[in-house]
Amino acid sequence: MNSVKAKPTTQCHVVAMPSPGRGHINPMLNLCKILASKNSNILVTFVVTEEWLGFIGSDPKPDNIRFGTIPNVVPSELVRAADISSFAEAVMTKMEAPFVRLLDQLEPPVTVIMADTFLFWAVGVGNRRNIPVASFWPMSPSMFTIIQHVDLLVKNGHFPSDSGNYASF
């Protein structure tokens, strides 16, 4: 009697959720492309708003990366700079629910969520669903250091600047 071993079909399904901005989407998408190219058993669902899908949907990507979308619940990328605080508030309060609805529709089941560090709510989503969450910091280490030590900049009178230019940093 010959026994034939079946090829394992185990697939790691990574759901990548960047913050909806160019400086967050591009680095995470680049990481996902590298990850997907290393192992064909890794499936990446890269989640963006419908607007962002229009911006990046035609970019070349490995076959094991697919796009998932959530509705445009945040101000458009084209006008967000005019009211950055409303944009930030929308990211923190309006993206979680559509993201959860998308998770409910995904097959195969999600193995891990890779979320932008700025999307604090993603950790709660993963915890409630018993899905591990990896935090992705898309910016340089020097920017991380500045944010971590902003209290020292304030304490020493370097921030905020009264001069109106950022050279006084």
C-alpha positions as CSV (number, residue, x, y, z in Angstrom):
1,M,0.0,0.0,0.0
2,N,1.4,3.4,-1.0
3,S,0.8,6.3,1.2
4,V,0.9,9.7,-0.3
5,K,1.6,12.6,2.0
6,A,-0.6,15.6,1.3
7,K,1.1,18.9,0.9
8,P,0.4,21.1,4.0
9,T,-2.2,23.7,3.3
10,T,-1.5,25.8,6.4
11,Q,-1.5,29.4,5.4
12,C,-0.6,32.4,7.5
13,H,-3.2,35.1,6.9
14,V,-1.8,38.5,7.8
15,V,-4.2,41.4,7.8
16,A,-2.2,44.7,7.4
17,M,-3.9,47.9,8.6
18,P,-2.0,51.0,7.9
19,S,-3.0,54.5,9.0
20,P,-4.5,56.2,6.0
21,G,-1.6,58.4,4.9
22,R,1.2,58.1,2.3
23,G,3.9,58.0,4.9
24,H,2.2,55.0,6.6
25,I,0.7,53.1,3.6
26,N,3.8,53.0,1.5
27,P,6.2,51.6,4.1
28,M,3.7,49.0,5.3
29,L,2.9,47.9,1.7
30,N,6.6,47.6,1.0
31,L,7.0,45.4,4.1
32,C,4.1,43.3,3.0
33,K,5.5,42.8,-0.5
34,I,8.8,41.6,1.0
35,L,7.0,39.3,3.5
36,A,4.8,37.8,0.8
37,S,7.7,37.3,-1.6
38,K,9.5,35.2,1.0
39,N,6.9,32.6,1.5
40,S,3.9,31.7,-0.8
41,N,2.1,30.3,2.3
42,I,1.7,33.8,3.6
43,L,-1.5,35.6,2.4
44,V,-1.7,39.3,3.1
45,T,-4.9,41.3,3.0
46,F,-3.8,44.9,2.9
47,V,-6.7,47.1,4.1
48,V,-7.1,50.7,2.8
49,T,-10.0,53.1,2.4
50,E,-11.8,53.0,-1.0
51,E,-10.1,56.3,-1.9
52,W,-6.7,54.8,-1.2
53,L,-7.4,51.7,-3.3
54,G,-8.0,54.1,-6.2
55,F,-4.5,55.6,-5.6
56,I,-2.6,52.3,-5.2
57,G,-4.8,49.5,-6.6
58,S,-3.0,49.3,-9.9
59,D,0.5,49.1,-8.4
60,P,2.3,45.7,-9.0
61,K,2.2,43.3,-6.1
62,P,2.8,39.6,-5.5
63,D,-0.2,37.2,-6.1
64,N,-0.5,36.4,-2.4
65,I,-1.3,40.1,-1.5
66,R,-4.9,41.2,-2.0
67,F,-6.5,44.5,-1.1
68,G,-9.4,44.8,1.3
69,T,-11.3,48.0,1.6
70,I,-13.2,50.0,4.2
71,P,-15.5,52.9,3.3
72,N,-14.1,56.4,3.1
73,V,-14.9,57.2,6.8
74,V,-12.1,59.7,7.1
75,P,-11.6,63.0,5.3
76,S,-10.1,62.7,1.8
77,E,-6.3,62.5,1.5
78,L,-6.6,65.5,-0.9
79,V,-8.0,67.9,1.7
80,R,-7.1,66.4,5.1
81,A,-4.2,68.9,5.7
82,A,-6.8,71.7,5.9
83,D,-8.2,70.1,9.1
84,I,-5.7,67.6,10.4
85,S,-7.3,67.3,13.9
86,S,-10.7,66.2,12.3
87,F,-8.7,63.7,10.2
88,A,-6.9,62.3,13.3
89,E,-10.2,62.1,15.2
90,A,-11.9,60.2,12.4
91,V,-9.0,57.7,12.2
92,M,-9.3,57.0,15.9
93,T,-13.1,56.9,16.1
94,K,-14.5,55.9,12.6
95,M,-12.2,53.2,11.2
96,E,-12.6,50.5,13.8
97,A,-16.2,49.4,13.0
98,P,-15.7,49.0,9.2
99,F,-12.4,47.2,9.9
100,V,-14.2,44.7,12.2
101,R,-16.9,44.1,9.6
102,L,-14.2,43.4,7.0
103,L,-12.5,40.9,9.3
104,D,-15.9,39.1,9.6
105,Q,-15.9,38.5,5.8
106,L,-12.3,37.4,5.3
107,E,-11.3,33.8,4.4
108,P,-9.2,32.1,5.4
109,P,-9.4,33.1,9.1
110,V,-7.0,35.8,10.1
111,T,-3.8,34.6,11.8
112,V,-2.3,37.9,12.7
113,I,-3.2,41.6,12.4
114,M,-0.3,43.9,11.6
115,A,-1.5,47.4,12.5
116,D,0.1,50.8,12.3
117,T,1.3,51.8,15.8
118,F,-1.0,54.9,15.6
119,L,-4.1,52.7,15.3
120,F,-4.5,52.0,19.0
121,W,-7.9,50.5,18.6
122,A,-6.5,47.6,16.5
123,V,-5.0,46.0,19.6
124,G,-8.5,45.9,21.2
125,V,-9.9,44.3,18.1
126,G,-7.2,41.6,18.1
127,N,-7.7,41.0,21.9
128,R,-11.4,40.6,21.5
129,R,-11.0,38.1,18.7
130,N,-8.0,36.3,20.2
131,I,-5.9,37.3,17.1
132,P,-2.3,38.4,17.8
133,V,-1.5,42.0,16.8
134,A,1.9,43.2,15.6
135,S,2.6,46.9,15.8
136,F,4.3,48.5,12.8
137,W,6.2,51.8,13.2
138,P,6.5,53.3,9.7
139,M,8.8,56.2,10.6
140,S,12.4,56.7,11.3
141,P,13.9,55.9,14.7
142,S,14.8,59.6,15.1
143,M,11.1,60.5,14.8
144,F,10.2,57.9,17.4
145,T,12.8,59.4,19.7
146,I,11.4,62.9,19.3
147,I,7.9,61.7,20.0
148,Q,9.1,59.7,23.0
149,H,10.9,62.7,24.4
150,V,8.6,65.6,23.5
151,D,8.1,66.2,27.3
152,L,11.8,67.1,27.5
153,L,11.4,69.5,24.5
154,V,8.5,71.2,26.3
155,K,10.3,71.2,29.7
156,N,13.4,72.8,28.2
157,G,11.4,75.5,26.3
158,H,12.2,74.1,22.8
159,F,8.6,73.3,22.0
160,P,6.3,74.8,21.1
161,S,8.3,77.5,19.3
162,D,7.2,81.1,19.4
163,S,9.2,81.9,16.3
164,G,6.8,80.2,13.9
165,N,9.6,78.2,12.2
166,Y,10.7,74.7,13.0
167,A,14.4,75.6,12.8
168,S,14.3,76.5,16.5
169,F,13.8,72.8,17.3
